[in-house]
Amino acid sequence: MSADCSQALTNGWYLAYTKPRNEQIAGTQLSRQGYAVYLPQYKALKRTSDGMVAHHSPLFPRYVFFRPGHPAQSIAPVRSTVGVSHLVRFGVTPATVSDELVGALRAFEQERESASLIDLSVLKAGRRVSVCAGPLRGLEGLVSARAGTRVTVLLDVLGRQTRVNLPEHQLEPLTS
């Protein structure tokens, strides 16, 4: 592919590197200019005072996929689009991503979107966890079961193994 920014990409997508936390703004501005835009979102659980809730954030922070809306559209204006820091390049050639990869990302995004909150949770039986809130804060244990938003954890309390039911937002997984 030529390094000329006026040449339209026939198959695939370009990448714009955005300013911090400006993916939505850059995507909206690129759409207004007539570009096809794709910002993959990742559905995950977020801890709140009300418990765990679904939260969407960019799958690739600071990156937006885009391509010209028609064959004659130049990608040169993207560099000065609000929210965009610069185009991703390899040397002087703009980086491209295949339609197949974008299709796979869309499939992953749809699969993740249809997952239930329990499926998204990393608090599964056999997982080591730490209590991060409440009177048992600081204790570590092993998840033995879960029912809805309640998790049964086997804790070592006063030298004795004890099963304790805790709300999932009071637990965090241990890395090991």
C-alpha positions as CSV (number, residue, x, y, z in Angstrom):
1,M,0.0,0.0,0.0
2,S,1.2,3.5,-0.8
3,A,2.0,5.9,2.1
4,D,-0.2,8.5,0.4
5,C,-3.0,9.5,2.8
6,S,-5.3,10.3,0.0
7,Q,-5.4,6.6,-1.2
8,A,-8.5,4.9,0.2
9,L,-8.3,1.5,1.8
10,T,-10.4,-1.1,0.0
11,N,-10.2,-3.9,2.5
12,G,-9.5,-3.3,6.1
13,W,-9.4,-0.6,8.7
14,Y,-7.0,2.1,9.8
15,L,-6.2,2.9,13.4
16,A,-6.4,6.3,15.1
17,Y,-4.6,6.8,18.4
18,T,-6.7,9.0,20.6
19,K,-6.0,11.4,23.4
20,P,-6.5,9.9,26.9
21,R,-10.2,8.8,27.5
22,N,-11.3,10.4,24.2
23,E,-12.2,7.3,22.2
24,Q,-15.9,8.1,22.2
25,I,-15.3,11.8,21.2
26,A,-12.9,10.8,18.4
27,G,-15.3,8.1,17.1
28,T,-18.2,10.6,17.1
29,Q,-16.2,13.2,15.2
30,L,-14.9,10.7,12.7
31,S,-18.5,9.5,12.1
32,R,-19.6,13.1,11.5
33,Q,-16.9,13.4,8.8
34,G,-18.3,10.4,7.0
35,Y,-15.8,7.7,8.1
36,A,-17.0,4.2,9.1
37,V,-16.0,3.9,12.8
38,Y,-15.6,0.9,15.1
39,L,-14.8,1.2,18.8
40,P,-14.8,-2.3,20.4
41,Q,-16.3,-2.2,23.9
42,Y,-15.6,-4.7,26.7
43,K,-18.3,-5.7,29.1
44,A,-16.9,-6.3,32.6
45,L,-17.9,-6.1,36.2
46,K,-17.3,-2.9,38.2
47,R,-17.4,-2.7,42.0
48,T,-19.8,-0.1,43.3
49,S,-21.4,0.5,46.7
50,D,-24.5,-1.2,45.4
51,G,-22.6,-4.3,44.4
52,M,-21.2,-5.5,41.1
53,V,-22.6,-3.9,38.0
54,A,-21.9,-4.3,34.3
55,H,-19.6,-1.7,32.9
56,H,-18.5,-1.1,29.3
57,S,-15.1,0.3,28.5
58,P,-12.9,0.3,25.3
59,L,-11.4,-3.1,24.5
60,F,-8.3,-1.2,23.3
61,P,-8.0,2.0,25.3
62,R,-6.9,5.0,23.1
63,Y,-7.5,3.2,19.8
64,V,-10.4,3.7,17.3
65,F,-10.7,1.7,14.1
66,F,-11.9,3.6,11.0
67,R,-12.1,3.5,7.3
68,P,-13.2,6.0,4.6
69,G,-16.9,6.1,3.9
70,H,-16.3,6.1,0.1
71,P,-13.3,5.3,-2.1
72,A,-12.4,8.9,-2.8
73,Q,-12.3,10.0,0.9
74,S,-8.9,10.9,2.2
75,I,-7.7,9.9,5.6
76,A,-5.5,13.0,6.0
77,P,-8.2,15.0,7.9
78,V,-8.2,12.3,10.7
79,R,-4.9,13.7,12.1
80,S,-6.6,17.0,13.0
81,T,-9.9,15.4,14.2
82,V,-11.0,16.4,17.8
83,G,-10.0,13.6,20.2
84,V,-7.4,12.1,17.8
85,S,-3.7,12.3,18.8
86,H,-2.3,10.7,15.6
87,L,-2.7,7.9,13.0
88,V,-0.9,4.7,13.9
89,R,1.8,4.1,11.3
90,F,4.6,1.7,10.5
91,G,7.2,4.0,9.3
92,V,5.4,6.3,6.8
93,T,2.7,3.7,6.0
94,P,-0.6,3.9,7.9
95,A,-1.2,0.7,9.9
96,T,-4.1,-1.4,8.7
97,V,-6.2,-4.1,10.3
98,S,-8.0,-6.8,8.2
99,D,-11.8,-7.1,7.9
100,E,-11.4,-10.6,9.3
101,L,-9.8,-9.4,12.5
102,V,-12.5,-6.7,13.0
103,G,-15.1,-9.4,12.4
104,A,-13.6,-11.6,15.1
105,L,-13.5,-8.6,17.5
106,R,-17.2,-7.9,16.8
107,A,-18.0,-11.6,17.4
108,F,-16.1,-11.5,20.7
109,E,-17.9,-8.3,21.7
110,Q,-21.3,-9.8,21.0
111,E,-20.5,-13.0,22.9
112,R,-19.3,-10.9,25.9
113,E,-22.4,-8.7,25.7
114,S,-24.8,-11.6,25.9
115,A,-22.9,-13.1,29.0
116,S,-24.7,-12.9,32.3
117,L,-23.1,-11.1,35.3
118,I,-22.4,-14.5,36.9
119,D,-20.6,-15.6,33.7
120,L,-18.5,-12.4,33.8
121,S,-17.5,-12.9,37.4
122,V,-14.0,-14.3,38.2
123,L,-15.3,-15.5,41.5
124,K,-15.7,-19.1,40.7
125,A,-15.4,-22.2,42.8
126,G,-11.7,-23.0,43.6
127,R,-10.6,-19.3,43.2
128,R,-8.5,-17.7,46.0
129,V,-10.0,-14.4,47.1
130,S,-9.4,-11.7,49.7
131,V,-12.1,-9.9,51.6
132,C,-11.8,-6.2,50.7
133,A,-14.6,-4.7,52.7
134,G,-16.6,-5.3,55.9
135,P,-15.6,-6.7,59.3
136,L,-13.6,-9.6,57.7
137,R,-11.5,-7.3,55.6
138,G,-8.0,-8.6,55.0
139,L,-8.8,-12.3,55.4
140,E,-8.1,-14.7,52.5
141,G,-10.0,-17.7,51.5
142,L,-11.2,-20.1,48.8
143,V,-14.5,-19.7,46.9
144,S,-16.6,-22.9,47.5
145,A,-19.9,-21.9,45.8
146,R,-21.9,-19.0,44.7
147,A,-25.6,-18.2,44.4
148,G,-26.6,-15.0,42.6
149,T,-24.6,-12.2,44.1
150,R,-23.7,-14.1,47.3
151,V,-20.5,-16.1,47.4
152,T,-19.6,-18.8,49.9
153,V,-16.0,-18.6,51.0
154,L,-14.0,-20.9,53.1
155,L,-12.1,-18.7,55.5
156,D,-9.5,-19.4,58.2
157,V,-11.1,-17.7,61.1
158,L,-9.3,-18.0,64.5
159,G,-7.4,-21.1,63.3
160,R,-10.6,-22.9,62.1
161,Q,-12.0,-23.3,58.6
162,T,-15.3,-21.5,58.4
163,R,-17.8,-21.1,55.5
164,V,-19.0,-17.5,55.2
165,N,-21.5,-16.1,52.8
166,L,-20.5,-12.7,51.5
167,P,-21.7,-10.3,48.8
168,E,-19.5,-10.6,45.8
169,H,-18.6,-6.9,45.9
170,Q,-16.7,-7.5,49.2
171,L,-14.4,-9.9,47.5
172,E,-11.5,-9.6,45.1
173,P,-9.6,-12.3,43.4
174,L,-6.0,-13.0,44.3
175,T,-3.4,-13.3,41.6
176,S,-1.3,-16.4,41.9
